[in-house]
Amino acid sequence: MRELLWRLVREEDGQGLAEYALIFVLVVVVAIVGLVVLGTKVRDKYYHVSNNM
């Protein structure tokens, strides 16, 4: 396992894989933040509508 990780770090293919992993993590973080913000706004609208009924 260590040899595989070391080979990925040394080789250019490993570098590309690391870059894709970082991009994936960034996309996931942005999606989570977006869902939290959007979820809060939707919840507030739902409470507002249900309280006015």
C-alpha positions as CSV (number, residue, x, y, z in Angstrom):
1,M,0.0,0.0,0.0
2,R,2.8,2.4,0.9
3,E,4.6,1.6,-2.4
4,L,1.4,2.4,-4.3
5,L,0.9,5.7,-2.6
6,W,4.6,6.6,-3.0
7,R,4.4,5.7,-6.7
8,L,1.3,7.9,-7.1
9,V,3.1,10.8,-5.5
10,R,6.2,10.4,-7.6
11,E,4.6,9.8,-11.0
12,E,2.8,12.4,-13.1
13,D,-0.3,10.3,-13.1
14,G,-0.4,10.5,-9.4
15,Q,-0.1,14.2,-9.6
16,G,-3.1,14.4,-11.9
17,L,-5.0,12.1,-9.6
18,A,-4.2,14.4,-6.7
19,E,-5.4,17.4,-8.7
20,Y,-8.7,15.7,-9.6
21,A,-9.1,14.8,-5.9
22,L,-8.6,18.4,-4.8
23,I,-11.1,19.6,-7.4
24,F,-13.6,17.0,-6.3
25,V,-13.2,18.0,-2.6
26,L,-13.7,21.7,-3.6
27,V,-16.9,20.8,-5.5
28,V,-18.2,18.8,-2.6
29,V,-17.5,21.7,-0.1
30,V,-19.2,24.2,-2.4
31,A,-22.2,21.9,-2.7
32,I,-22.5,21.4,1.0
33,V,-22.3,25.1,1.7
34,G,-24.8,25.8,-1.0
35,L,-27.2,23.2,0.4
36,V,-26.8,24.5,3.9
37,V,-27.6,28.1,2.8
38,L,-30.4,27.1,0.5
39,G,-31.8,24.6,3.1
40,T,-32.0,27.4,5.7
41,K,-33.8,29.7,3.3
42,V,-36.3,27.0,2.3
43,R,-36.9,26.1,5.9
44,D,-37.5,29.8,6.8
45,K,-40.0,30.1,3.9
46,Y,-41.8,26.9,5.0
47,Y,-42.1,28.2,8.6
48,H,-43.4,31.6,7.3
49,V,-46.0,29.9,5.1
50,S,-47.1,27.5,7.8
51,N,-47.4,30.2,10.4
52,N,-49.6,32.4,8.2
53,M,-52.1,29.6,7.4
